[in-house]
Amino acid sequence: MGDHQKLPLPNFPYSLKVILVKPSIEGNLGAIARNMLNFGFNDLNLVSPELTIGEEARKRAKHAKSVLENIKTYQSLDEAINDCSLVIGTSGKREFGDKTITRHFLTPEEVSERIYTNNGKIAIVFGPEGLGLTQEELISCDLLTSIPTWEGYPIMNLSHSVSVILYEFYKFHISNKELEDPSIINSSISIERNLDPKIRQLLRKQLKELEEALPWPESRKHSIAKTFIRTILRGNPTDLEVQQMLGALIDSTTAIQYVNNNEKWKRNRKRRVE
């Protein structure tokens, strides 16, 4: 746990610059560096920072110290976004009325899909802690995004905001069915759970056999298989999980048949999931 594996960064179609405008809390800076590397990004940029990069930032960055070491600093936001083909502004302030013309927000999930066809350099811009981006800075951005938080307390900590948005970008990347990316090796984490139709059919068949093997009156065991299948599929299981259930169901059915002198147990005792 917590190890940093020597893998290449994810093969995103675009190059992402994370830009912090006037950050002032050193601990946040370290946490942001760690959050960025958690999701495969390493290009961190500061505009007029009001902090120094010291031991607190390095401590919070953990294995992402390389992100801190390669930070680039600019005097203005215009200078920082000068080489970008698309600029995304962020804000937790969702004003109403006349100001909404400059605050047409997309969710991070919507943004992650829209930028995926862009193979240029993209900037995602975050404002100062406690203040956020100014109206002028938001106007200089091409798209605006806001995390859909509860309106009673909508403003998130800066490092948490960065983490949520970059998570959405990475999630969209690994959900790409055509993806070929050597950086992604953990197949145990799946974005989609689509049960193989053949495995689903095997599950229904085996549950029906279990129902028939039960030594109960027909009225009592009626629809047992249907109840099981609905309960199991509500859990949205993976192929592997259902295959493991099938093995247990086959053995259970065989045991019930044996106890009740049902000759079918001889046929089922060596059967495997096919």
N, C-alpha and C positions, 0 to 999 in steps of 0.2 A: 504494500500500500504506500502511495506517495512517491514511488520511484519514477525517475525520468528515463524513459526508454529512448535509445538512440534510433529514432525513426525519422524519415523525411517528413517535412511539413505537408499537410494536406494539399492536394493538387486542385485548388480552387480555380475556376476559369478567370477570375479577376484578381487584381492585387489590391489589398485593403490597407488603407492608412487609418489608424485610430488616432484622432486628434483631440487633445484635451486643452481647452482654453482656460488659461490662468488657474491651473490647479494649485491648491494651497496646503493640502494635507498629505504629508509624506507617506503615511501608512496606506492611504488610498492608492497612491501611485504604485506601491509595491503590490498591493492586492490586484490592481488592474493588470500589471505585468503578468501576474500568475494566471488571472482569468483569461487573458489573451492566449497564453500558451496552452491552457487547458483545451481551447477550441481551435488550436492550430494557426494562430496569428502572431506575428512578432514585430510588426512595424508600428512603433509607438512614437507619437510626435507631440510636442508641447508648444503652446503659444503663450509667450510672456509668463512663464511659470513663476509662482510666488512661493517657491520652496527650493530646497537643495536635496539632492539625492544622496542620502546618508544611510546609516546602519538600519534605521527603522524600515526604510523602503526595501533594502536588500533582504531583511529578515522576513518581511511579508511576501516578498516575491518567491521565496523558497528556491525551486529549481529553475525559475524564470529570470535569473539575474542577467542572462544574456540579453533579454528584452530591455532591461534598464541600461545596460552598457551601450546599446546601439540607439538610444533615444536621439532624435533630432529636434532642435529647438528653433523656433521662428519668432520674429517680432510682431507679426500680424497674422490674422486668419487668412487674408488674401494671399500672403506669401506661402502659407502652408498648403493651400489648396490649388496653387498655381499649376501644378502638373497633373491634376485630376480631371477625368472625363465626367465624373458624377460626384456630387457632394450631398451627403445626407445629414441633416440637422436633427438633433434630438431635444426633446423638452417634456417635462412633466406638467407644464402649465398649459391647461387647455381652456383658454379664455373664450368667452362668447361675445356675440355682438359684432361691432365694426372690426375688431382685431382678427376675426376668424379668416379673413382673406389671406393672411400670412401664416395661418396655423391650420392648414388642411393636412391632418395627420393620417398616416398609414400605420397599421400595426407592424411590429418587427417581422411577423410571419409574412405579411404581404410584401414587405420590402425585400426579404430574403429571396422570394420568388422572382421579383422584378429585376433584381440586379444579376441574376444568374446567367443571363444571356449577354452580359457586358464583359468583354475580355480586356478592358482597360484598367486604369487605376481609379479606385473608388475611395472616397474619404467618408468616414463616419465621425461626426463632430459632437463633442460633449462640452457643456458649459461648466463654469466654476461651481464648486460645492456651495449649496445654499442659495445660489443666484440663477444658475442656468444661462443659456445663451440669450443675448439681447435681441431686441426686435430687428435691429440692423444686421446682426449676425445670422439670424434665421432667414432673413430675406436673401442673403448671399448663398443660401443652400438651395439645391434643386429639388430635393424631396425632404419631407419632414416625417419623423416617426415618433411615436409616444407609446410607452408600455401601458397597456390597459389596466391600471391600478384602480383601487376603490377611491371614489371621489372624496370620501371623507378624510383621506390622508394620502394624496396621490404622489407626493415627491419621494423618490427612492434615494438611498445612498448612491453616490456616483459609481463606486466599484460594483455595486449590485446591478445597476443599470447597464453598465458595460457587459457584465456577465450574461444577463438575460438576452440582450440583443445579439451578442456573438454566438450564444447558444442556438438561437434561431437560425443564424447564418450557417452554422455547422450542421445543424439538424437537417436543413434542406439539402445540404451537400451530400450527406451520407444516405439520404432517402432516394437519391438519383439512381434509377434502375440500371442506367447505362454506365454507371461509375466504374472506373478502373483506377484504383488509387492504392499504391503500395503502403501508404501511411496507415491504412485502416486494416487492422489484423484481428480485432476483437469481434468475432461473429456471434458472440453470446448476447450482444446488445442489438436488438432489432427494432427498427422504426416501424416496420409493417409486420403484421401477423396474419398472413393469408394461409389458412389451413388447406393443405393439399386435398382436392376433391376425393381422391382415392382413399386417403386416410379417413376422411369424414365418412365415407361409405362403409369402410371396415368397422368404424366405431359404431355406427347405427346397426350393422349386422350383428356385431358381438353383443351389444346391449339387448337386442331382440332374443338372441340365444340364451342370454342370462335370464331374461324374463321368462322364457319358456321352461327353463330348468328349475325355476323356483317351485317348491312343493306346496304351493298355495292354491286355494280355489281360484278359478278363472276371474271371478268378480273382484278378488282382492289384488291380483297381480296385473289387472288391466291397466295399460298405459304406463307401466313402470319404465319401459324403455324410452318412451317419449319424455317422461319427467327427467330421466337421467341426461338425455341428449340436450335438452334445453338448459338444464342446470350447468352442464359442462361447457357448452358453447357460449354461455353468458360470460364465462371467464376468459374468452378469447385465447384459447391455448395454442401453443406452437405445435408443429408437426411432431417434434421430439417428445413433448409432454403427452400428446395423445398416444403415441406409440408405447410409451411407458405404461399408460393406463390400459392399453389393449392387452399387454402381457399379463397384468394383474387380473383383468376381466376374464381372460381365457382360463387362467389357473383357477379362478373362483368358480366359473361355470363348470369346469371339469370336476372340482371337488364336490360341488352340489350334486352333479350327476352320479358320481361314485357313491356318495352316501345314500342316495335314493335308488340305487341299483339300476340306474339308467345306462344302458350299454353304450351310449354315445361317448361316455367318458374315455373309453379305450381309443376312440378315434381322435379325441381332442388332446390327450395327455402329452403328445409330442409335437403338437402343432405350434408353429411360430407365426409371428406377425408377418404377413407377406404383402 
